[in-house]
């Protein structure tokens, strides 16, 4: 297998922020988002099914909803990250409760790490991300050089 090289990409000033929460964490995410509403309003919000519906009602902001996490919403968010259509992930997951879709959750966290996007797994880390001066600025980040990776695979066959 080829080694993955990295290239520099530009993250936009207006971020596409995915918001995800396990059932036992939804109330905490809603309260957090309510406190951060002024900052979130400057960005595009996406969420898995129920979380998105609850956020839209609570914040009175547009939220693009995927399907429910256990039905594939986590995978939809992951695909968007890989397509570079999500810039940040706020995922309040429940470390005390096993989830029937744990492999999807692990895959989502992995793809966020692979594509080097900011990831908050709890309220404190989400506060840190939203208080960063980089939140409202375009900035460079390193991402996998997928085109070169594909070209290398073609020469192997």
N, C-alpha and C positions, 0 to 999 in steps of 0.2 A: 504494500500500500504506500502511496506517495505521502511524503511529508506535506503538511499544510503550511503554506506561506501566508503572510498577512499583508493587506493593503490598507491604506488610509481612506476612510469614508467620512462624509460630512453628516452629522446629526443636525436636523433642522432646529431652528429656534422654537417653533411651535411643535411640541412633542405629541406623538401618538402614544397615549398612556393606557395600558391594559390594566384593568382592576379585576382581581379574582379573589374570592373568599370561600373557604369551606363553610358548611352550614353553621357550625358553632362559632365561627368568626365573622359572620355577616354583620351582626350588630356593631362590632368593633370597627369594621371597615366603614360602615355607614356613618358612625359617629366621627371617625377620623376624616372622612371625605367632607362631611359637613363643616368641620373646623377648617379644612383646607380648600373650601369651595372657591374662594377668590382666586387662588392660584390655579386650581384645576380648570376654572372657567376659561383660562387663556390657552388651553390645549384641547386636543381631540381625545375623547374618552371612548374606550371600548371595554367590554366586560363579557363574562360568560352569562348565560341566560338569566337566572333568577337574580343574581347579583346586579346585573345591568338594569333590570326592571326596577329593583328597589332603589338603586342609585339615581336613576332618572326621576323617579317620583320624589325622592328625598331632596335632591339638589335642584330640581327644575332646570337641569342642563341636558343637552342632547348626549345620549350614550348609545353607541352602536352595540347591539347585543348579538352575541354568538348564541349557539345552543347551550343547554345546560352542560356543565363540566363533565359529569359522568356519562353523558350521551355523546361526547366528542368535542365539547366546547374548549377544553384544555388543549386539545390537538389543533383546533382551529386557531387559537391564539399562538401556539407554537409554530404553525405553518406561516402565519403572518410575520412572526419574528424572523424566520428563515428567509422570507421574501423581502425583508427589510421594510415592512409596513407597520411595525410597532417599534417604538424607540425606548420604552421603559415599561417595566412590569412591577406592579404592586400586587403581591400575592400573600394574603393573610391565610396561611394554612394552619391546620390544627395538628400540632405535634403529639397530642395525647390520644387522638382518635384515628385508628386505621381507616383508610378510605378504600372502597371497592375498586376505585380507579387509580390506585397508587402508582402503577406503572406509567400512566398518563401524566401524573403529577411530576414524577421523576424526569420524564422526557421533557416536560415543559421547563423545568429548572435547568436541565442540561442544555437545551437549545438556547436559553437566555444567556448562559455562560459561554457557549460556543460563539454566539454572535456579539458578545461583549456589550450587552445592553445593561443599563442600571437595573438592579433587582432589589426590591425591598420585600423581606419576608415577614415583617412585623411592623407595628406602629412606630417604634423608635427609628428603624432604618428608613421607613417611609417619610418621617419628619425630616430626617437628614437629607434625603434626596430632594424633597420639595424646598428645603431652605438653601440649597446650593445655588450660587450665582450662575452656574452653568445651565440651570433649568430653563431660563428664558433666552439663552444664547445659542447660536449655531456653534458647533465645535467639532473638532476632528476626533475620530476614534479608529482603532485597528479592528478590522474584520477579516475573516478568512478570505483568501484569494481563490474563490471557487472556480473562476474561469481558467486559471493556470492549473489548478488541480484537475479539472476535466481534461484539459489538453494533455497532461501527463498520463492520464489513464488511457487515452486513445493511442498513445505511442507504445504502451505496454502490450497491447493486443496484437 
